[in-house]
Amino acid sequence: MSANSIAARAMTQLGTPFRMRGRTPGIALDCIGLALAALGPLAKTNLPCPNYAMRGDYRSIVCSYFAELPFRALAEGEAACDGDILLASPAPSQLHLLVTANGGWVHAHAGLGRVVFTPEWPNWPILNRWRFTGD
């Protein structure tokens, strides 16, 4: 397990159809499903999968989830690395997870209806960033 393997697993999901609460890699994913697919074996712990609605405040649930995994919160200004997980806010009361990979970001895009690679940051406020610290 490495940060690069997290990024690589996210990239393998490109084109996977978006589906709210989608948790099946290659079949249907939402942003949390994509993050779980990228985490691979780490996501198969006894930790509960974060649950959410399209709008609402589930930030504390996601932060608690990553606090139980071998990740550390990144300080503002730390450079992004492949495998970093980001929690952003694309709209008021809307949160979204992305995975840093290949100099851009992989995320489940509801509007486009699939998992996509975004080479340029969409100018969303970043609320939290986490980096894998395990081996």
C-alpha positions as CSV (number, residue, x, y, z in Angstrom):
1,M,0.0,0.0,0.0
2,S,1.3,3.4,-1.0
3,A,0.2,6.9,-1.9
4,N,0.9,6.0,-5.5
5,S,-1.3,2.9,-5.4
6,I,-4.1,5.1,-4.0
7,A,-3.7,7.4,-7.0
8,A,-3.5,4.5,-9.4
9,R,-6.6,2.9,-8.1
10,A,-8.5,6.2,-8.5
11,M,-7.3,6.4,-12.1
12,T,-8.6,2.9,-12.9
13,Q,-12.1,4.2,-12.2
14,L,-12.1,6.9,-14.9
15,G,-15.3,6.6,-16.9
16,T,-17.2,4.7,-14.2
17,P,-20.8,5.9,-14.1
18,F,-21.8,8.3,-11.4
19,R,-24.5,7.1,-9.1
20,M,-25.5,8.6,-5.7
21,R,-24.3,6.3,-3.0
22,G,-22.5,4.2,-5.6
23,R,-20.0,1.9,-4.0
24,T,-19.2,-0.6,-6.8
25,P,-15.9,0.1,-8.5
26,G,-16.2,-0.1,-12.3
27,I,-20.0,-0.2,-12.1
28,A,-21.3,2.9,-10.2
29,L,-19.5,5.4,-7.8
30,D,-20.1,8.7,-6.1
31,C,-17.3,10.7,-4.6
32,I,-17.2,8.7,-1.4
33,G,-17.4,5.5,-3.4
34,L,-14.4,6.7,-5.5
35,A,-12.4,7.5,-2.4
36,L,-13.2,4.1,-0.9
37,A,-12.2,2.4,-4.2
38,A,-8.9,4.3,-4.2
39,L,-8.2,3.3,-0.5
40,G,-8.5,-0.3,-1.5
41,P,-7.7,-2.6,1.4
42,L,-7.7,0.3,3.8
43,A,-11.5,0.9,3.1
44,K,-12.2,-2.7,4.1
45,T,-11.6,-2.0,7.8
46,N,-14.4,-2.1,10.4
47,L,-14.8,1.6,10.1
48,P,-18.3,2.6,9.0
49,C,-18.5,4.1,5.5
50,P,-19.4,7.8,5.7
51,N,-23.0,8.4,4.8
52,Y,-24.3,11.7,3.5
53,A,-26.9,13.6,1.5
54,M,-26.1,15.7,-1.6
55,R,-26.3,18.8,0.5
56,G,-25.6,19.0,4.2
57,D,-22.8,19.0,6.8
58,Y,-21.1,15.6,6.8
59,R,-17.6,17.1,7.2
60,S,-17.2,15.8,10.7
61,I,-18.1,12.3,9.6
62,V,-15.5,12.3,6.8
63,C,-12.8,13.8,9.1
64,S,-13.5,11.2,11.8
65,Y,-13.2,8.5,9.1
66,F,-9.7,9.7,8.0
67,A,-8.6,10.2,11.6
68,E,-9.0,6.4,12.1
69,L,-6.9,5.6,9.0
70,P,-3.1,5.9,8.5
71,F,-3.5,9.5,7.1
72,R,-2.5,12.8,8.4
73,A,-4.2,16.1,7.9
74,L,-2.2,18.5,5.7
75,A,-1.5,22.1,6.6
76,E,-2.6,24.9,4.3
77,G,0.1,25.5,1.7
78,E,1.6,22.0,1.7
79,A,2.1,20.9,-1.9
80,A,-0.3,18.2,-3.3
81,C,1.1,14.7,-3.9
82,D,-0.4,11.8,-5.7
83,G,-2.7,9.8,-3.4
84,D,-3.8,12.8,-1.4
85,I,-7.5,12.9,-0.6
86,L,-9.2,16.3,-0.6
87,L,-12.6,17.5,0.8
88,A,-13.8,20.5,-1.2
89,S,-16.9,22.6,-1.3
90,P,-18.1,23.1,-4.9
91,A,-21.2,24.9,-3.7
92,P,-22.7,26.1,-0.5
93,S,-23.6,23.2,1.8
94,Q,-22.2,20.7,-0.7
95,L,-19.0,18.7,0.0
96,H,-17.0,16.6,-2.5
97,L,-14.1,14.2,-2.2
98,L,-11.3,14.1,-4.8
99,V,-8.1,12.1,-5.2
100,T,-4.9,13.7,-6.4
101,A,-3.3,11.8,-9.3
102,N,-1.0,12.5,-12.2
103,G,-0.8,16.3,-11.5
104,G,-4.6,16.7,-11.3
105,W,-7.6,15.3,-9.5
106,V,-9.9,12.3,-10.0
107,H,-13.5,12.7,-8.9
108,A,-17.0,11.4,-9.4
109,H,-18.7,14.2,-11.4
110,A,-22.5,14.2,-11.0
111,G,-23.1,16.7,-13.8
112,L,-21.0,14.7,-16.4
113,G,-22.4,11.4,-15.0
114,R,-19.0,9.6,-14.6
115,V,-15.6,9.6,-12.8
116,V,-13.4,12.1,-14.5
117,F,-9.8,13.5,-14.4
118,T,-9.6,17.2,-13.9
119,P,-6.1,18.6,-14.8
120,E,-6.9,22.1,-13.5
121,W,-8.3,22.9,-10.0
122,P,-11.9,24.0,-10.4
123,N,-11.4,26.8,-7.9
124,W,-13.5,25.2,-5.1
125,P,-12.6,26.0,-1.5
126,I,-10.6,23.1,0.0
127,L,-11.8,22.2,3.5
128,N,-9.5,19.3,4.4
129,R,-6.6,17.4,2.8
130,W,-5.2,14.1,3.9
131,R,-2.0,12.2,3.0
132,F,-1.3,8.5,3.5
133,T,1.3,7.9,6.1
134,G,1.5,4.1,6.2
135,D,3.8,1.7,4.3
